[in-house]
């Protein structure tokens, strides 16, 4: 009788050494420390210490009672329309794709572009490298300046040398807080690549968002999340803004129900 084939011989060889060590949950930490979960603020995950706004709690309670048994809208029409109402003109719902947090959107973008090389600028958000590796892309890092600002000249040089077609940069940067100016965004977008500007922390700065540049820069994608400022990290809701043609393809290849009923 056959004992079956060892499945480990069938997995991708470049993932043979991959392991997972996630951030410990609030419940696990509370049990270790002998305190209640609500007494813990996970600064390492940048979770909102103020919790969910009361108006949002009431809306969620009312909505979920009726929507939980039903699959969410795969076209995200209501959510995208509401997001579009808050955007710079002439952006519309056609420029919006929602996802299960920014991470989902970054993954969708990588799958859509299938880059051979991705440029980042360390130290930065670790998901760029993680998702790039899963997509079998080479991830290379451009050196930052002494104050952790992006060295745009060095980054552009690396994009050209590596023939990279995708660049991930947060603004403000996670974890250093550096802001990428609109002029710097325009310089990078002059290259033959797509720039994904991760604005997860844009609500904590008074400096302008780069979303106003999207109408003139079709190779710019701006991502946002409700995890930080709105305290909705557990619901996994974020959105990407970009050229309508790119967004149409992102929606076409995303998982059909990638945003839960609370979001849609």
C-alpha positions in Angstrom: 0.0 0.0 0.0 1.3 3.4 -0.9 2.2 5.8 2.0 1.6 8.8 -0.2 3.9 11.5 -1.4 5.7 13.8 1.0 4.0 17.2 0.2 7.2 19.1 1.3 8.8 17.8 -1.9 6.2 19.7 -3.9 6.3 23.1 -2.4 8.2 26.0 -3.9 11.9 25.5 -3.1 12.5 29.2 -2.4 10.0 28.9 0.5 11.6 25.8 2.1 13.1 27.9 4.9 10.2 30.2 5.5 8.7 30.4 9.0 6.1 32.5 10.7 6.3 34.3 14.0 3.4 36.6 14.5 2.9 39.5 16.9 1.5 38.1 20.2 -2.2 38.8 20.7 -3.5 41.0 23.4 -5.1 38.0 25.0 -1.8 36.1 25.1 0.1 39.0 26.6 -2.6 39.6 29.2 -2.5 36.0 30.3 1.3 36.2 30.6 1.2 39.4 32.6 -1.8 38.6 34.7 -3.8 41.6 33.7 -6.9 42.3 31.6 -6.6 42.6 27.8 -8.1 46.2 27.8 -5.1 47.3 29.9 -2.7 46.6 27.1 -1.8 49.0 24.3 0.3 47.4 21.6 2.6 50.2 20.5 4.6 47.8 18.4 1.5 47.3 16.2 0.6 51.0 16.3 -2.9 50.1 17.4 -5.3 52.9 18.3 -5.4 53.3 22.1 -8.6 55.2 22.0 -10.7 52.4 20.5 -13.6 52.7 18.1 -15.6 55.9 18.1 -19.1 55.5 19.7 -20.9 56.5 16.5 -19.0 53.7 14.6 -19.8 51.1 17.3 -23.6 51.9 17.0 -23.4 51.7 13.2 -21.5 48.4 13.3 -24.0 46.9 15.7 -27.0 47.9 13.6 -25.4 46.9 10.3 -24.0 43.5 11.3 -27.3 42.3 12.8 -28.8 42.4 9.3 -25.8 41.8 7.1 -23.8 39.0 8.8 -25.8 36.2 7.1 -25.3 37.7 3.7 -22.1 37.8 1.6 -20.7 41.4 1.2 -21.0 43.3 -2.1 -18.1 42.0 -4.3 -18.2 45.3 -6.3 -17.9 47.4 -3.1 -20.2 49.9 -4.7 -21.5 51.7 -1.6 -18.2 51.7 0.2 -16.3 53.0 -2.8 -18.9 55.7 -3.4 -18.7 56.9 0.2 -14.9 57.0 0.0 -15.0 58.9 -3.3 -17.1 61.6 -1.6 -14.2 62.5 0.6 -11.6 62.7 -2.2 -10.1 65.4 -4.3 -11.9 66.1 -7.5 -12.0 64.7 -10.1 -11.5 61.4 -8.4 -14.6 59.2 -8.3 -15.5 55.7 -7.2 -13.9 54.4 -10.4 -10.5 55.4 -8.8 -11.2 53.4 -5.6 -10.5 49.7 -4.8 -11.1 48.5 -1.2 -9.4 45.6 0.5 -8.9 43.8 3.7 -6.5 46.4 5.1 -3.6 47.8 3.1 -1.8 44.4 3.2 -4.5 42.9 0.9 -4.2 45.8 -1.5 -0.4 45.6 -1.7 -0.8 41.9 -2.5 -3.3 42.6 -5.2 -1.0 45.2 -6.8 1.9 42.8 -6.8 -0.2 40.1 -8.4 -1.4 42.5 -11.0 2.0 43.8 -12.0 4.1 40.6 -11.4 7.3 42.6 -11.0 10.6 40.9 -11.2 12.2 43.5 -8.9 10.6 45.8 -6.3 12.3 48.8 -4.8 11.8 49.8 -1.1 13.8 52.0 1.2 14.7 50.5 4.5 14.0 50.8 7.4 10.3 50.6 6.4 7.2 48.5 6.6 8.1 44.8 6.6 5.1 43.6 4.5 6.7 45.0 1.3 9.6 42.5 1.5 7.3 39.7 2.7 4.8 40.0 -0.1 7.5 40.5 -2.6 9.2 37.2 -1.6 5.9 35.4 -1.8 5.5 36.6 -5.3 9.0 35.4 -6.2 10.2 39.0 -6.8 13.6 40.4 -5.9 13.3 43.2 -3.3 16.1 45.7 -3.2 16.5 48.7 -0.9 17.6 52.2 -1.6 19.7 53.9 1.0 18.1 56.5 3.2 19.8 59.7 4.3 21.1 60.3 7.8 17.8 61.7 9.0 16.0 58.7 7.4 14.5 60.8 4.6 14.3 59.0 1.2 17.3 59.6 -1.0 15.3 60.1 -4.1 18.4 60.4 -6.4 19.7 57.0 -5.0 16.3 55.5 -5.3 15.8 56.6 -9.0 19.3 55.3 -9.8 18.4 51.9 -8.2 15.1 51.7 -10.1 17.0 52.2 -13.4 19.8 49.8 -12.6 17.5 47.1 -11.4 14.9 47.8 -14.0 12.3 47.7 -11.2 8.7 48.2 -12.2 7.3 48.6 -8.7 8.3 50.9 -5.8 6.8 50.8 -2.3 7.2 53.8 -0.1 5.2 54.9 3.0 4.5 58.5 3.6 4.8 59.2 6.5 7.3 56.3 6.7 6.8 53.4 9.1 8.7 53.5 11.5 10.6 56.8 11.1 7.8 59.2 10.2 9.5 60.8 7.2 7.2 62.5 4.7 7.7 62.2 0.9 7.0 65.6 -0.7 4.7 65.9 -3.8 7.7 67.0 -5.8 9.6 63.9 -4.9 6.6 61.7 -5.8 6.5 63.4 -9.2 10.2 62.7 -9.7 9.8 59.0 -9.0 6.7 58.7 -11.1 8.7 60.1 -14.1 10.4 56.7 -14.1 9.1 53.6 -15.9 7.5 52.1 -12.7 4.4 52.1 -10.6 4.9 54.0 -7.3 2.7 52.7 -4.4 2.6 55.4 -1.8 1.4 53.9 1.5 -0.4 56.6 3.4 -1.5 54.5 6.4 -0.3 57.4 8.7 -1.4 60.3 6.5 -4.1 61.3 9.0 -1.5 62.1 11.6 0.2 64.8 9.6 -1.0 68.2 8.3 1.0 67.8 5.1 -0.9 67.2 1.8 -1.8 63.7 0.5 -0.5 62.7 -2.8 -4.0 61.7 -4.0 -4.3 65.1 -5.7 -1.6 63.9 -8.1 -3.4 60.8 -9.4 -5.2 62.5 -12.3 -1.8 63.6 -13.7 0.2 60.6 -12.6 -1.4 57.4 -13.9 1.4 55.3 -12.5 0.8 56.5 -8.9 -1.3 54.4 -6.4 -2.1 55.7 -3.0 -3.1 53.3 -0.3 -4.9 54.1 3.0 -6.3 52.2 5.9 -9.0 52.5 8.6 -6.8 50.5 11.0 -4.9 53.4 12.6 -6.9 56.7 12.8 -10.3 55.0 13.0 -9.3 52.2 15.3 -10.7 49.5 13.0 -7.6 47.3 12.8 -9.6 44.2 13.7 -12.1 44.7 10.8 -9.3 44.8 8.1 -10.6 47.7 5.9 -8.4 49.8 3.6 -8.5 51.2 0.1 -6.3 52.1 -2.8 -6.6 55.1 -5.1 -5.3 55.1 -8.6 -5.9 55.4 -12.3 -9.3 54.0 -13.2 -7.8 51.5 -15.6 -5.5 50.1 -12.9 -8.3 50.1 -10.4 -10.6 48.2 -12.8 -8.0 45.4 -13.1 -7.4 45.4 -9.3 -11.1 44.8 -8.7 -11.1 42.1 -11.4 -8.4 40.0 -9.8 -9.2 40.6 -6.1 -10.9 37.9 -4.0 -14.7 38.5 -4.6 -15.6 39.0 -0.9 -12.3 40.6 0.3 -14.0 43.3 2.3 -16.3 42.0 5.1 -20.0 43.0 5.6 -19.0 45.7 8.2 -17.1 47.5 5.5 -19.4 47.2 2.6 
